[in-house]
Amino acid sequence: MCFCKRLCHKYDRCFIWVYGIQYANGGLKFLMILALQDFFKNYYKLSPSESQFYITLVWLPWSLKFIFGITADSIPIFGSRKKNWIILWGAIQTVLLAITATVYIESIQVFVALILIVQVAGCFMDVIVDSLMVMQARRDP
């Protein structure tokens, strides 16, 4: 049996898609940091120390992952502890990325706040997908 068939037989197909998309999203965050460095330098004309301050601020949500996990496990949205959180944060991330990609924002603070929320969304979804992976792994003897 080929790898894909074994994978689809062992795990839920919806889970496989969510898992793949989220980890592609997670990998793209590094490209976003490179783009931010260029954007801060060329458009906002920030010094390297100011640029690094804002990039550090944007990465801050990744150190708070445990809070997002507790929140997702403790507070259901419309009766679901996982699915609706992913939908909510995915929609927020999509809208904010579309805004930052299409609208030039004059204020560096507003721009960084939007990117910070995008990172919170990505981090929150990462925690939820990790918990889904644990749930799927428990089903497999």
MODELLER restraints for C-alpha pairs under 7 A, 6 or more apart:
rsr = mdl.restraints
at = mdl.atoms
rsr.add(forms.Gaussian(group=physical.xy_distance, feature=features.Distance(at['CA:11:A'], at['CA:136:A']), mean=6.74, stdev=0.5))
rsr.add(forms.Gaussian(group=physical.xy_distance, feature=features.Distance(at['CA:19:A'], at['CA:129:A']), mean=6.27, stdev=0.5))
rsr.add(forms.Gaussian(group=physical.xy_distance, feature=features.Distance(at['CA:22:A'], at['CA:126:A']), mean=6.61, stdev=0.5))
rsr.add(forms.Gaussian(group=physical.xy_distance, feature=features.Distance(at['CA:37:A'], at['CA:51:A']), mean=6.70, stdev=0.5))
rsr.add(forms.Gaussian(group=physical.xy_distance, feature=features.Distance(at['CA:40:A'], at['CA:46:A']), mean=5.67, stdev=0.5))
rsr.add(forms.Gaussian(group=physical.xy_distance, feature=features.Distance(at['CA:40:A'], at['CA:51:A']), mean=6.04, stdev=0.5))
rsr.add(forms.Gaussian(group=physical.xy_distance, feature=features.Distance(at['CA:54:A'], at['CA:112:A']), mean=6.92, stdev=0.5))
rsr.add(forms.Gaussian(group=physical.xy_distance, feature=features.Distance(at['CA:58:A'], at['CA:115:A']), mean=6.65, stdev=0.5))
rsr.add(forms.Gaussian(group=physical.xy_distance, feature=features.Distance(at['CA:58:A'], at['CA:116:A']), mean=4.84, stdev=0.5))
rsr.add(forms.Gaussian(group=physical.xy_distance, feature=features.Distance(at['CA:58:A'], at['CA:119:A']), mean=6.73, stdev=0.5))
rsr.add(forms.Gaussian(group=physical.xy_distance, feature=features.Distance(at['CA:61:A'], at['CA:119:A']), mean=6.62, stdev=0.5))
rsr.add(forms.Gaussian(group=physical.xy_distance, feature=features.Distance(at['CA:61:A'], at['CA:120:A']), mean=5.52, stdev=0.5))
rsr.add(forms.Gaussian(group=physical.xy_distance, feature=features.Distance(at['CA:61:A'], at['CA:123:A']), mean=6.77, stdev=0.5))
rsr.add(forms.Gaussian(group=physical.xy_distance, feature=features.Distance(at['CA:62:A'], at['CA:123:A']), mean=5.99, stdev=0.5))
rsr.add(forms.Gaussian(group=physical.xy_distance, feature=features.Distance(at['CA:65:A'], at['CA:123:A']), mean=6.66, stdev=0.5))
rsr.add(forms.Gaussian(group=physical.xy_distance, feature=features.Distance(at['CA:65:A'], at['CA:127:A']), mean=6.63, stdev=0.5))
rsr.add(forms.Gaussian(group=physical.xy_distance, feature=features.Distance(at['CA:68:A'], at['CA:124:A']), mean=5.63, stdev=0.5))
rsr.add(forms.Gaussian(group=physical.xy_distance, feature=features.Distance(at['CA:68:A'], at['CA:127:A']), mean=6.90, stdev=0.5))
rsr.add(forms.Gaussian(group=physical.xy_distance, feature=features.Distance(at['CA:69:A'], at['CA:127:A']), mean=5.84, stdev=0.5))
rsr.add(forms.Gaussian(group=physical.xy_distance, feature=features.Distance(at['CA:69:A'], at['CA:128:A']), mean=6.81, stdev=0.5))
rsr.add(forms.Gaussian(group=physical.xy_distance, feature=features.Distance(at['CA:72:A'], at['CA:81:A']), mean=5.85, stdev=0.5))
rsr.add(forms.Gaussian(group=physical.xy_distance, feature=features.Distance(at['CA:72:A'], at['CA:82:A']), mean=6.63, stdev=0.5))
rsr.add(forms.Gaussian(group=physical.xy_distance, feature=features.Distance(at['CA:73:A'], at['CA:81:A']), mean=5.98, stdev=0.5))
rsr.add(forms.Gaussian(group=physical.xy_distance, feature=features.Distance(at['CA:75:A'], at['CA:81:A']), mean=6.63, stdev=0.5))
rsr.add(forms.Gaussian(group=physical.xy_distance, feature=features.Distance(at['CA:77:A'], at['CA:84:A']), mean=6.05, stdev=0.5))
rsr.add(forms.Gaussian(group=physical.xy_distance, feature=features.Distance(at['CA:77:A'], at['CA:85:A']), mean=6.84, stdev=0.5))
rsr.add(forms.Gaussian(group=physical.xy_distance, feature=features.Distance(at['CA:82:A'], at['CA:128:A']), mean=6.29, stdev=0.5))
rsr.add(forms.Gaussian(group=physical.xy_distance, feature=features.Distance(at['CA:86:A'], at['CA:125:A']), mean=5.62, stdev=0.5))
rsr.add(forms.Gaussian(group=physical.xy_distance, feature=features.Distance(at['CA:89:A'], at['CA:121:A']), mean=4.98, stdev=0.5))
rsr.add(forms.Gaussian(group=physical.xy_distance, feature=features.Distance(at['CA:89:A'], at['CA:125:A']), mean=6.80, stdev=0.5))
rsr.add(forms.Gaussian(group=physical.xy_distance, feature=features.Distance(at['CA:90:A'], at['CA:121:A']), mean=6.79, stdev=0.5))
rsr.add(forms.Gaussian(group=physical.xy_distance, feature=features.Distance(at['CA:93:A'], at['CA:118:A']), mean=4.98, stdev=0.5))
rsr.add(forms.Gaussian(group=physical.xy_distance, feature=features.Distance(at['CA:93:A'], at['CA:121:A']), mean=5.82, stdev=0.5))
rsr.add(forms.Gaussian(group=physical.xy_distance, feature=features.Distance(at['CA:96:A'], at['CA:114:A']), mean=6.39, stdev=0.5))
rsr.add(forms.Gaussian(group=physical.xy_distance, feature=features.Distance(at['CA:96:A'], at['CA:118:A']), mean=6.59, stdev=0.5))
rsr.add(forms.Gaussian(group=physical.xy_distance, feature=features.Distance(at['CA:105:A'], at['CA:111:A']), mean=6.13, stdev=0.5))
